[in-house]
Amino acid sequence: MKKTLLASAIAAATFSGSALAMTTEELTAQMEGMPTFYGNIQYVYNYEDSDVSGSNGGQHADNGTTIGLTHSHAITSNVEGFMKIELEVAAADEKGSQDVANGTAGNGLTDLDEAYIGVRGDSFGQVWIGSDDSIYESQLGDYGNWIFEYASLNPYASYTTGEGDLLQYMSPSFGGLTFSGAIQVRGEADYGTKDYPYQLGVSYSMAGLTASLVMDSNDSAADTSNENSYGVSFEYAIDALVLDAYYDYRAGIDGFTDNAGDTSDQTFSLQGEEGRSQIGLMATYNLGANTFRAAYEMAEADTDDLEVDVLTLQALHNVSDNLYVYTEVARRNNDNGAADEEINQINVGGVYYF
C-alpha cells in the first residue's frame, strides 16, 4: 500500500506537463510531501480464570489493529498545519464480510479512532480539532488505557469527556511548563442536549522528571453524575529505570450504591455515580531489546464498599524495528463487602507495525 502511494506520486509527476523539466530534487520533494501511511496488526492469546465465573477457555483475538494517515506542511516558516486519520479494524483474527440482511458489521474497517486537523508553531503552541485522545487520559496515563497491551482487568481513570468533537490546545513550553485545555462541543442536533464538558491540564518536565495535574468537568452525560475528576501523575527516569505513579479522584453521589449488599451480590464494576479514589504505581526497566514492567493499581468506590486491586507484570521483546512480542500476567481482586472475587489472566501476543 505504501509503495502504491509512492507510485501514484511518481505517475502524477511523470504525466504532468512539467514532469520533463522537474529535477531529481523537485521530484523527491513532491514524494516527501505525500501523506505518511502507517498501520499495525495486533494479535493476542488470552486466558482468564475467575473463582466466581470460571474460565473463559482461552481465546485468540484481535487487540486493536489500526491503519492510518498523517500529514503536515509548512504554512509559514514558523507555522505548520497537520492532520491525522486512524481507522480501526474489527476482528483481524477472523476472515469475514458484512452481512447486510443480518446486520453483521463484518471484520474489515469498522470504526474511526482518530481524525483531526490543526496548526502549531513555536510561539503559540498547537491547537487541533476533531477526535483524538483527550488531555486527561494522555497526561494522567492510567495503565489500562496507556501502558499494558490487553489490559482488560486494569481499572481505567474516572474521566468521562469523550474523544470526539474535541477542540484542544497545548501551549509552548515555558522552561518545562506547559498548559493544556480541551472542550467538547456537544451540539443539540447531535446529542439531543447542549453540553460543553471541558478538561484542563498543566505539566512540568525537567531532568528526567515529568509531573502533570489534570481535571475533567464530566459534563458529558456519560452517567448521572457531573462531579469533577482530578488527577495527578509523576514519572521519573533514572537511566534504564522509569518510575511512575498516578492518582485519580472523583466524588460519588451521596447514597448511590451499585451493590445490593447481600452475600449473593457479585457486582464488581466501578460506576461513575459511586465515585472513586484510584492509585497506580509502576516500575519499568529497559534492557537492550527487552522491557520489563511491574505495576500495582488500587481503586476504592466513594459511596459504597467496593475495592479493587490489580497486579500486572509484563515482559516485552523487540524482535526488530517493526515487530515485538510480549507476555502479560495479571491478578485482580474484587471485594464489595458482600462478596469477593479473584481473577487471574495471562496474555501472549505480538504486534507488527510500520
Contacts in CASP RR format, 6 or more apart in sequence:
PFRMAT RR
TARGET T0000
AUTHOR 0000-0000-0000
METHOD contacts of the structure
MODEL  1
MKKTLLASAIAAATFSGSALAMTTEELTAQMEGMPTFYGNIQYVYNYEDS
DVSGSNGGQHADNGTTIGLTHSHAITSNVEGFMKIELEVAAADEKGSQDV
ANGTAGNGLTDLDEAYIGVRGDSFGQVWIGSDDSIYESQLGDYGNWIFEY
ASLNPYASYTTGEGDLLQYMSPSFGGLTFSGAIQVRGEADYGTKDYPYQL
GVSYSMAGLTASLVMDSNDSAADTSNENSYGVSFEYAIDALVLDAYYDYR
AGIDGFTDNAGDTSDQTFSLQGEEGRSQIGLMATYNLGANTFRAAYEMAE
ADTDDLEVDVLTLQALHNVSDNLYVYTEVARRNNDNGAADEEINQINVGG
VYYF
1 37 0 8 1.000
2 37 0 8 1.000
2 354 0 8 1.000
5 34 0 8 1.000
5 35 0 8 1.000
5 37 0 8 1.000
6 31 0 8 1.000
6 34 0 8 1.000
9 30 0 8 1.000
9 31 0 8 1.000
9 34 0 8 1.000
10 27 0 8 1.000
10 31 0 8 1.000
13 19 0 8 1.000
13 22 0 8 1.000
13 27 0 8 1.000
13 30 0 8 1.000
22 30 0 8 1.000
33 71 0 8 1.000
33 73 0 8 1.000
34 71 0 8 1.000
35 69 0 8 1.000
35 70 0 8 1.000
35 71 0 8 1.000
36 69 0 8 1.000
36 70 0 8 1.000
36 71 0 8 1.000
37 67 0 8 1.000
37 68 0 8 1.000
37 69 0 8 1.000
38 67 0 8 1.000
38 68 0 8 1.000
38 69 0 8 1.000
38 70 0 8 1.000
38 353 0 8 1.000
38 354 0 8 1.000
39 66 0 8 1.000
39 67 0 8 1.000
39 68 0 8 1.000
39 353 0 8 1.000
39 354 0 8 1.000
40 64 0 8 1.000
40 65 0 8 1.000
40 66 0 8 1.000
40 67 0 8 1.000
40 351 0 8 1.000
40 352 0 8 1.000
40 353 0 8 1.000
40 354 0 8 1.000
41 65 0 8 1.000
41 89 0 8 1.000
41 92 0 8 1.000
41 351 0 8 1.000
41 352 0 8 1.000
41 353 0 8 1.000
42 62 0 8 1.000
42 63 0 8 1.000
42 64 0 8 1.000
42 65 0 8 1.000
42 92 0 8 1.000
42 149 0 8 1.000
42 349 0 8 1.000
42 350 0 8 1.000
42 351 0 8 1.000
43 60 0 8 1.000
43 61 0 8 1.000
43 62 0 8 1.000
43 63 0 8 1.000
43 92 0 8 1.000
43 93 0 8 1.000
43 349 0 8 1.000
43 350 0 8 1.000
43 351 0 8 1.000
44 60 0 8 1.000
44 61 0 8 1.000
44 62 0 8 1.000
44 63 0 8 1.000
44 149 0 8 1.000
44 150 0 8 1.000
44 347 0 8 1.000
44 348 0 8 1.000
44 349 0 8 1.000
44 350 0 8 1.000
45 58 0 8 1.000
45 59 0 8 1.000
45 60 0 8 1.000
45 61 0 8 1.000
45 347 0 8 1.000
45 348 0 8 1.000
45 349 0 8 1.000
46 56 0 8 1.000
46 58 0 8 1.000
46 59 0 8 1.000
46 61 0 8 1.000
46 150 0 8 1.000
46 152 0 8 1.000
46 345 0 8 1.000
46 346 0 8 1.000
46 347 0 8 1.000
47 55 0 8 1.000
47 56 0 8 1.000
47 57 0 8 1.000
47 58 0 8 1.000
47 59 0 8 1.000
47 345 0 8 1.000
47 346 0 8 1.000
47 347 0 8 1.000
48 55 0 8 1.000
48 56 0 8 1.000
48 57 0 8 1.000
48 58 0 8 1.000
48 152 0 8 1.000
48 343 0 8 1.000
48 344 0 8 1.000
48 345 0 8 1.000
49 55 0 8 1.000
49 56 0 8 1.000
49 343 0 8 1.000
49 344 0 8 1.000
49 345 0 8 1.000
50 341 0 8 1.000
50 342 0 8 1.000
50 343 0 8 1.000
50 344 0 8 1.000
51 341 0 8 1.000
51 342 0 8 1.000
51 343 0 8 1.000
52 266 0 8 1.000
52 339 0 8 1.000
52 341 0 8 1.000
53 341 0 8 1.000
60 93 0 8 1.000
61 93 0 8 1.000
62 89 0 8 1.000
62 90 0 8 1.000
62 91 0 8 1.000
62 92 0 8 1.000
62 93 0 8 1.000
62 94 0 8 1.000
63 149 0 8 1.000
63 150 0 8 1.000
63 349 0 8 1.000
63 351 0 8 1.000
64 88 0 8 1.000
64 89 0 8 1.000
64 92 0 8 1.000
65 88 0 8 1.000
65 89 0 8 1.000
65 92 0 8 1.000
66 86 0 8 1.000
66 87 0 8 1.000
66 88 0 8 1.000
66 89 0 8 1.000
66 113 0 8 1.000
67 86 0 8 1.000
67 87 0 8 1.000
67 89 0 8 1.000
67 109 0 8 1.000
68 84 0 8 1.000
68 85 0 8 1.000
68 86 0 8 1.000
68 87 0 8 1.000
69 83 0 8 1.000
69 84 0 8 1.000
69 85 0 8 1.000
70 82 0 8 1.000
70 83 0 8 1.000
70 84 0 8 1.000
71 82 0 8 1.000
71 83 0 8 1.000
71 84 0 8 1.000
72 80 0 8 1.000
72 81 0 8 1.000
72 82 0 8 1.000
72 83 0 8 1.000
73 80 0 8 1.000
73 81 0 8 1.000
73 82 0 8 1.000
74 80 0 8 1.000
74 81 0 8 1.000
75 81 0 8 1.000
75 119 0 8 1.000
78 121 0 8 1.000
78 122 0 8 1.000
78 123 0 8 1.000
79 119 0 8 1.000
79 120 0 8 1.000
79 121 0 8 1.000
80 119 0 8 1.000
80 120 0 8 1.000
80 121 0 8 1.000
81 117 0 8 1.000
81 118 0 8 1.000
81 119 0 8 1.000
81 120 0 8 1.000
82 117 0 8 1.000
82 118 0 8 1.000
82 119 0 8 1.000
82 120 0 8 1.000
82 128 0 8 1.000
83 116 0 8 1.000
83 117 0 8 1.000
83 118 0 8 1.000
84 114 0 8 1.000
84 115 0 8 1.000
84 116 0 8 1.000
84 132 0 8 1.000
85 112 0 8 1.000
85 114 0 8 1.000
85 115 0 8 1.000
86 112 0 8 1.000
86 113 0 8 1.000
86 114 0 8 1.000
86 115 0 8 1.000
87 109 0 8 1.000
87 111 0 8 1.000
87 112 0 8 1.000
87 113 0 8 1.000
88 109 0 8 1.000
88 110 0 8 1.000
88 111 0 8 1.000
88 112 0 8 1.000
88 113 0 8 1.000
89 107 0 8 1.000
89 108 0 8 1.000
89 109 0 8 1.000
89 110 0 8 1.000
90 105 0 8 1.000
90 106 0 8 1.000
90 107 0 8 1.000
90 108 0 8 1.000
90 109 0 8 1.000
90 110 0 8 1.000
90 111 0 8 1.000
91 106 0 8 1.000
91 107 0 8 1.000
91 108 0 8 1.000
92 107 0 8 1.000
92 108 0 8 1.000
94 107 0 8 1.000
95 107 0 8 1.000
96 106 0 8 1.000
96 107 0 8 1.000
96 108 0 8 1.000
97 106 0 8 1.000
97 107 0 8 1.000
98 104 0 8 1.000
98 105 0 8 1.000
98 106 0 8 1.000
99 106 0 8 1.000
112 131 0 8 1.000
113 131 0 8 1.000
114 131 0 8 1.000
114 132 0 8 1.000
114 133 0 8 1.000
114 163 0 8 1.000
115 130 0 8 1.000
115 131 0 8 1.000
116 128 0 8 1.000
116 129 0 8 1.000
116 130 0 8 1.000
116 131 0 8 1.000
116 132 0 8 1.000
116 166 0 8 1.000
117 128 0 8 1.000
117 129 0 8 1.000
117 130 0 8 1.000
118 126 0 8 1.000
118 127 0 8 1.000
118 128 0 8 1.000
118 129 0 8 1.000
119 126 0 8 1.000
119 127 0 8 1.000
119 128 0 8 1.000
120 126 0 8 1.000
120 127 0 8 1.000
121 172 0 8 1.000
122 172 0 8 1.000
123 172 0 8 1.000
124 171 0 8 1.000
124 172 0 8 1.000
125 169 0 8 1.000
125 170 0 8 1.000
125 171 0 8 1.000
125 172 0 8 1.000
126 169 0 8 1.000
126 170 0 8 1.000
127 167 0 8 1.000
127 168 0 8 1.000
127 169 0 8 1.000
127 170 0 8 1.000
128 167 0 8 1.000
128 168 0 8 1.000
129 166 0 8 1.000
129 167 0 8 1.000
129 168 0 8 1.000
130 164 0 8 1.000
130 165 0 8 1.000
130 166 0 8 1.000
130 167 0 8 1.000
131 163 0 8 1.000
131 164 0 8 1.000
131 165 0 8 1.000
131 166 0 8 1.000
132 163 0 8 1.000
132 164 0 8 1.000
132 166 0 8 1.000
132 168 0 8 1.000
133 163 0 8 1.000
134 159 0 8 1.000
134 161 0 8 1.000
134 162 0 8 1.000
134 163 0 8 1.000
134 166 0 8 1.000
134 168 0 8 1.000
134 182 0 8 1.000
134 199 0 8 1.000
134 216 0 8 1.000
135 168 0 8 1.000
135 170 0 8 1.000
135 180 0 8 1.000
135 181 0 8 1.000
135 182 0 8 1.000
135 199 0 8 1.000
135 200 0 8 1.000
135 201 0 8 1.000
135 214 0 8 1.000
136 157 0 8 1.000
136 159 0 8 1.000
136 161 0 8 1.000
136 199 0 8 1.000
136 201 0 8 1.000
136 214 0 8 1.000
136 215 0 8 1.000
136 216 0 8 1.000
136 229 0 8 1.000
136 231 0 8 1.000
137 145 0 8 1.000
137 146 0 8 1.000
137 157 0 8 1.000
137 159 0 8 1.000
138 146 0 8 1.000
139 180 0 8 1.000
139 201 0 8 1.000
139 203 0 8 1.000
139 212 0 8 1.000
139 214 0 8 1.000
139 233 0 8 1.000
140 157 0 8 1.000
140 159 0 8 1.000
140 212 0 8 1.000
140 214 0 8 1.000
140 231 0 8 1.000
140 232 0 8 1.000
140 233 0 8 1.000
140 246 0 8 1.000
140 248 0 8 1.000
141 147 0 8 1.000
141 157 0 8 1.000
141 233 0 8 1.000
141 246 0 8 1.000
142 154 0 8 1.000
142 155 0 8 1.000
142 156 0 8 1.000
142 157 0 8 1.000
142 246 0 8 1.000
142 248 0 8 1.000
142 278 0 8 1.000
142 280 0 8 1.000
142 297 0 8 1.000
143 151 0 8 1.000
143 154 0 8 1.000
143 280 0 8 1.000
143 282 0 8 1.000
143 295 0 8 1.000
143 297 0 8 1.000
143 312 0 8 1.000
144 151 0 8 1.000
144 154 0 8 1.000
144 155 0 8 1.000
144 156 0 8 1.000
145 151 0 8 1.000
145 156 0 8 1.000
145 157 0 8 1.000
147 282 0 8 1.000
147 293 0 8 1.000
147 295 0 8 1.000
148 154 0 8 1.000
148 293 0 8 1.000
148 295 0 8 1.000
148 312 0 8 1.000
148 314 0 8 1.000
148 328 0 8 1.000
148 330 0 8 1.000
149 314 0 8 1.000
149 326 0 8 1.000
149 328 0 8 1.000
149 347 0 8 1.000
149 349 0 8 1.000
149 351 0 8 1.000
150 328 0 8 1.000
150 345 0 8 1.000
150 347 0 8 1.000
151 312 0 8 1.000
152 345 0 8 1.000
153 310 0 8 1.000
153 312 0 8 1.000
153 330 0 8 1.000
153 331 0 8 1.000
153 332 0 8 1.000
153 343 0 8 1.000
153 345 0 8 1.000
154 297 0 8 1.000
154 310 0 8 1.000
154 312 0 8 1.000
154 330 0 8 1.000
155 270 0 8 1.000
155 276 0 8 1.000
155 278 0 8 1.000
155 297 0 8 1.000
155 299 0 8 1.000
155 308 0 8 1.000
155 310 0 8 1.000
157 229 0 8 1.000
157 231 0 8 1.000
157 246 0 8 1.000
157 248 0 8 1.000
157 278 0 8 1.000
158 216 0 8 1.000
158 218 0 8 1.000
158 229 0 8 1.000
158 248 0 8 1.000
158 249 0 8 1.000
158 250 0 8 1.000
158 270 0 8 1.000
158 272 0 8 1.000
158 275 0 8 1.000
158 276 0 8 1.000
158 278 0 8 1.000
159 199 0 8 1.000
159 216 0 8 1.000
159 218 0 8 1.000
159 229 0 8 1.000
160 197 0 8 1.000
160 216 0 8 1.000
160 218 0 8 1.000
160 220 0 8 1.000
160 222 0 8 1.000
160 223 0 8 1.000
160 229 0 8 1.000
160 272 0 8 1.000
161 182 0 8 1.000
161 184 0 8 1.000
161 197 0 8 1.000
161 198 0 8 1.000
161 199 0 8 1.000
161 216 0 8 1.000
161 217 0 8 1.000
161 218 0 8 1.000
161 219 0 8 1.000
161 220 0 8 1.000
162 184 0 8 1.000
162 197 0 8 1.000
162 220 0 8 1.000
162 222 0 8 1.000
164 184 0 8 1.000
165 184 0 8 1.000
165 185 0 8 1.000
165 186 0 8 1.000
165 187 0 8 1.000
165 190 0 8 1.000
166 182 0 8 1.000
166 183 0 8 1.000
166 184 0 8 1.000
166 185 0 8 1.000
167 182 0 8 1.000
167 183 0 8 1.000
167 184 0 8 1.000
167 185 0 8 1.000
168 180 0 8 1.000
168 181 0 8 1.000
168 182 0 8 1.000
169 180 0 8 1.000
169 181 0 8 1.000
169 182 0 8 1.000
170 178 0 8 1.000
170 179 0 8 1.000
170 180 0 8 1.000
170 181 0 8 1.000
171 178 0 8 1.000
171 179 0 8 1.000
171 180 0 8 1.000
172 178 0 8 1.000
173 205 0 8 1.000
175 206 0 8 1.000
176 204 0 8 1.000
176 205 0 8 1.000
176 206 0 8 1.000
177 202 0 8 1.000
177 203 0 8 1.000
177 204 0 8 1.000
178 202 0 8 1.000
178 203 0 8 1.000
178 204 0 8 1.000
178 205 0 8 1.000
179 201 0 8 1.000
179 202 0 8 1.000
180 199 0 8 1.000
180 200 0 8 1.000
180 201 0 8 1.000
180 202 0 8 1.000
180 203 0 8 1.000
181 198 0 8 1.000
181 199 0 8 1.000
181 200 0 8 1.000
181 201 0 8 1.000
182 198 0 8 1.000
182 199 0 8 1.000
183 196 0 8 1.000
183 197 0 8 1.000
183 198 0 8 1.000
183 199 0 8 1.000
184 195 0 8 1.000
184 196 0 8 1.000
184 197 0 8 1.000
184 198 0 8 1.000
184 220 0 8 1.000
185 196 0 8 1.000
186 193 0 8 1.000
186 194 0 8 1.000
186 195 0 8 1.000
186 196 0 8 1.000
186 197 0 8 1.000
186 220 0 8 1.000
187 193 0 8 1.000
187 194 0 8 1.000
187 195 0 8 1.000
188 194 0 8 1.000
191 221 0 8 1.000
193 221 0 8 1.000
195 219 0 8 1.000
195 220 0 8 1.000
195 221 0 8 1.000
196 219 0 8 1.000
197 216 0 8 1.000
197 217 0 8 1.000
197 218 0 8 1.000
197 219 0 8 1.000
197 220 0 8 1.000
198 216 0 8 1.000
198 217 0 8 1.000
198 219 0 8 1.000
199 214 0 8 1.000
199 215 0 8 1.000
199 216 0 8 1.000
199 217 0 8 1.000
200 214 0 8 1.000
200 215 0 8 1.000
201 212 0 8 1.000
201 213 0 8 1.000
201 214 0 8 1.000
201 215 0 8 1.000
202 212 0 8 1.000
202 213 0 8 1.000
202 214 0 8 1.000
203 210 0 8 1.000
203 211 0 8 1.000
203 212 0 8 1.000
203 213 0 8 1.000
204 210 0 8 1.000
204 211 0 8 1.000
204 212 0 8 1.000
205 211 0 8 1.000
208 235 0 8 1.000
208 236 0 8 1.000
208 237 0 8 1.000
209 234 0 8 1.000
209 235 0 8 1.000
209 236 0 8 1.000
209 237 0 8 1.000
210 233 0 8 1.000
210 234 0 8 1.000
210 235 0 8 1.000
210 236 0 8 1.000
211 232 0 8 1.000
211 233 0 8 1.000
211 234 0 8 1.000
211 235 0 8 1.000
212 232 0 8 1.000
212 233 0 8 1.000
213 230 0 8 1.000
213 231 0 8 1.000
213 232 0 8 1.000
214 230 0 8 1.000
214 231 0 8 1.000
214 232 0 8 1.000
214 233 0 8 1.000
215 228 0 8 1.000
215 229 0 8 1.000
215 230 0 8 1.000
215 231 0 8 1.000
216 228 0 8 1.000
216 229 0 8 1.000
217 226 0 8 1.000
217 228 0 8 1.000
218 225 0 8 1.000
218 226 0 8 1.000
218 227 0 8 1.000
218 228 0 8 1.000
218 229 0 8 1.000
218 250 0 8 1.000
219 226 0 8 1.000
223 271 0 8 1.000
223 272 0 8 1.000
223 273 0 8 1.000
224 253 0 8 1.000
224 273 0 8 1.000
225 250 0 8 1.000
225 252 0 8 1.000
225 253 0 8 1.000
225 256 0 8 1.000
225 272 0 8 1.000
225 273 0 8 1.000
225 275 0 8 1.000
227 250 0 8 1.000
227 251 0 8 1.000
227 252 0 8 1.000
227 253 0 8 1.000
227 275 0 8 1.000
228 250 0 8 1.000
228 251 0 8 1.000
229 248 0 8 1.000
229 249 0 8 1.000
229 250 0 8 1.000
230 248 0 8 1.000
230 249 0 8 1.000
230 250 0 8 1.000
231 246 0 8 1.000
231 247 0 8 1.000
231 248 0 8 1.000
231 249 0 8 1.000
232 246 0 8 1.000
232 247 0 8 1.000
233 244 0 8 1.000
233 245 0 8 1.000
233 246 0 8 1.000
233 247 0 8 1.000
234 243 0 8 1.000
234 244 0 8 1.000
234 245 0 8 1.000
234 246 0 8 1.000
235 242 0 8 1.000
235 243 0 8 1.000
235 244 0 8 1.000
236 242 0 8 1.000
236 243 0 8 1.000
236 244 0 8 1.000
237 243 0 8 1.000
240 285 0 8 1.000
240 286 0 8 1.000
240 287 0 8 1.000
241 283 0 8 1.000
241 284 0 8 1.000
241 285 0 8 1.000
242 283 0 8 1.000
242 284 0 8 1.000
242 285 0 8 1.000
242 286 0 8 1.000
243 282 0 8 1.000
243 283 0 8 1.000
243 284 0 8 1.000
244 280 0 8 1.000
244 281 0 8 1.000
244 282 0 8 1.000
244 283 0 8 1.000
244 284 0 8 1.000
245 279 0 8 1.000
245 280 0 8 1.000
245 281 0 8 1.000
245 282 0 8 1.000
246 279 0 8 1.000
246 280 0 8 1.000
247 277 0 8 1.000
247 278 0 8 1.000
247 279 0 8 1.000
247 280 0 8 1.000
248 276 0 8 1.000
248 277 0 8 1.000
248 278 0 8 1.000
248 279 0 8 1.000
249 276 0 8 1.000
249 277 0 8 1.000
249 278 0 8 1.000
250 272 0 8 1.000
250 275 0 8 1.000
250 276 0 8 1.000
250 302 0 8 1.000
251 275 0 8 1.000
251 302 0 8 1.000
252 272 0 8 1.000
252 273 0 8 1.000
252 274 0 8 1.000
252 275 0 8 1.000
252 276 0 8 1.000
252 302 0 8 1.000
252 303 0 8 1.000
253 273 0 8 1.000
253 274 0 8 1.000
253 275 0 8 1.000
253 303 0 8 1.000
254 303 0 8 1.000
255 303 0 8 1.000
256 271 0 8 1.000
256 273 0 8 1.000
256 274 0 8 1.000
256 303 0 8 1.000
256 304 0 8 1.000
257 274 0 8 1.000
257 303 0 8 1.000
257 304 0 8 1.000
258 267 0 8 1.000
258 269 0 8 1.000
258 271 0 8 1.000
258 273 0 8 1.000
258 274 0 8 1.000
258 301 0 8 1.000
258 304 0 8 1.000
258 306 0 8 1.000
259 265 0 8 1.000
259 267 0 8 1.000
259 304 0 8 1.000
259 305 0 8 1.000
259 306 0 8 1.000
259 336 0 8 1.000
259 337 0 8 1.000
259 338 0 8 1.000
260 267 0 8 1.000
260 338 0 8 1.000
261 336 0 8 1.000
261 337 0 8 1.000
261 338 0 8 1.000
262 338 0 8 1.000
263 338 0 8 1.000
263 339 0 8 1.000
264 338 0 8 1.000
264 339 0 8 1.000
265 336 0 8 1.000
265 338 0 8 1.000
265 339 0 8 1.000
266 336 0 8 1.000
266 339 0 8 1.000
266 341 0 8 1.000
267 336 0 8 1.000
268 306 0 8 1.000
268 308 0 8 1.000
268 334 0 8 1.000
268 336 0 8 1.000
268 341 0 8 1.000
270 276 0 8 1.000
270 299 0 8 1.000
270 301 0 8 1.000
270 306 0 8 1.000
270 308 0 8 1.000
271 301 0 8 1.000
273 303 0 8 1.000
274 301 0 8 1.000
274 302 0 8 1.000
274 303 0 8 1.000
274 304 0 8 1.000
274 306 0 8 1.000
275 301 0 8 1.000
275 302 0 8 1.000
275 303 0 8 1.000
276 299 0 8 1.000
276 300 0 8 1.000
276 301 0 8 1.000
276 302 0 8 1.000
277 299 0 8 1.000
277 300 0 8 1.000
277 302 0 8 1.000
278 297 0 8 1.000
278 298 0 8 1.000
278 299 0 8 1.000
278 300 0 8 1.000
279 297 0 8 1.000
279 298 0 8 1.000
279 299 0 8 1.000
280 295 0 8 1.000
280 296 0 8 1.000
280 297 0 8 1.000
280 298 0 8 1.000
281 295 0 8 1.000
281 296 0 8 1.000
281 297 0 8 1.000
282 293 0 8 1.000
282 294 0 8 1.000
282 295 0 8 1.000
282 296 0 8 1.000
283 293 0 8 1.000
283 294 0 8 1.000
283 295 0 8 1.000
284 291 0 8 1.000
284 292 0 8 1.000
284 293 0 8 1.000
285 291 0 8 1.000
285 292 0 8 1.000
285 293 0 8 1.000
289 317 0 8 1.000
289 318 0 8 1.000
289 319 0 8 1.000
290 315 0 8 1.000
290 316 0 8 1.000
290 317 0 8 1.000
290 318 0 8 1.000
291 314 0 8 1.000
291 315 0 8 1.000
291 316 0 8 1.000
291 317 0 8 1.000
291 318 0 8 1.000
292 314 0 8 1.000
292 315 0 8 1.000
292 316 0 8 1.000
293 312 0 8 1.000
293 313 0 8 1.000
293 314 0 8 1.000
293 316 0 8 1.000
294 311 0 8 1.000
294 312 0 8 1.000
294 313 0 8 1.000
294 314 0 8 1.000
295 310 0 8 1.000
295 311 0 8 1.000
295 312 0 8 1.000
295 313 0 8 1.000
296 309 0 8 1.000
296 310 0 8 1.000
296 311 0 8 1.000
296 312 0 8 1.000
297 309 0 8 1.000
297 310 0 8 1.000
297 312 0 8 1.000
298 307 0 8 1.000
298 308 0 8 1.000
298 309 0 8 1.000
298 310 0 8 1.000
299 307 0 8 1.000
299 308 0 8 1.000
299 309 0 8 1.000
300 306 0 8 1.000
300 307 0 8 1.000
300 308 0 8 1.000
301 307 0 8 1.000
304 336 0 8 1.000
305 335 0 8 1.000
305 336 0 8 1.000
305 337 0 8 1.000
305 338 0 8 1.000
306 334 0 8 1.000
306 335 0 8 1.000
306 336 0 8 1.000
306 337 0 8 1.000
307 334 0 8 1.000
307 335 0 8 1.000
307 336 0 8 1.000
308 332 0 8 1.000
308 333 0 8 1.000
308 334 0 8 1.000
308 335 0 8 1.000
309 332 0 8 1.000
309 333 0 8 1.000
310 330 0 8 1.000
310 331 0 8 1.000
310 332 0 8 1.000
310 333 0 8 1.000
311 330 0 8 1.000
311 331 0 8 1.000
312 328 0 8 1.000
312 329 0 8 1.000
312 330 0 8 1.000
313 328 0 8 1.000
313 329 0 8 1.000
313 330 0 8 1.000
314 326 0 8 1.000
314 327 0 8 1.000
314 328 0 8 1.000
315 326 0 8 1.000
315 327 0 8 1.000
316 324 0 8 1.000
316 325 0 8 1.000
316 326 0 8 1.000
317 324 0 8 1.000
317 325 0 8 1.000
317 326 0 8 1.000
318 324 0 8 1.000
319 325 0 8 1.000
322 352 0 8 1.000
322 353 0 8 1.000
322 354 0 8 1.000
323 350 0 8 1.000
323 351 0 8 1.000
323 352 0 8 1.000
323 353 0 8 1.000
324 350 0 8 1.000
324 351 0 8 1.000
325 348 0 8 1.000
325 349 0 8 1.000
325 350 0 8 1.000
325 351 0 8 1.000
326 347 0 8 1.000
326 348 0 8 1.000
326 349 0 8 1.000
326 350 0 8 1.000
326 351 0 8 1.000
327 346 0 8 1.000
327 347 0 8 1.000
327 348 0 8 1.000
327 349 0 8 1.000
328 345 0 8 1.000
328 346 0 8 1.000
328 347 0 8 1.000
328 348 0 8 1.000
329 344 0 8 1.000
329 345 0 8 1.000
329 346 0 8 1.000
329 347 0 8 1.000
330 343 0 8 1.000
330 344 0 8 1.000
330 345 0 8 1.000
330 347 0 8 1.000
331 342 0 8 1.000
331 343 0 8 1.000
331 344 0 8 1.000
331 345 0 8 1.000
332 341 0 8 1.000
332 342 0 8 1.000
332 343 0 8 1.000
332 345 0 8 1.000
333 340 0 8 1.000
333 341 0 8 1.000
333 342 0 8 1.000
333 343 0 8 1.000
334 340 0 8 1.000
334 341 0 8 1.000
334 342 0 8 1.000
334 343 0 8 1.000
335 341 0 8 1.000
END
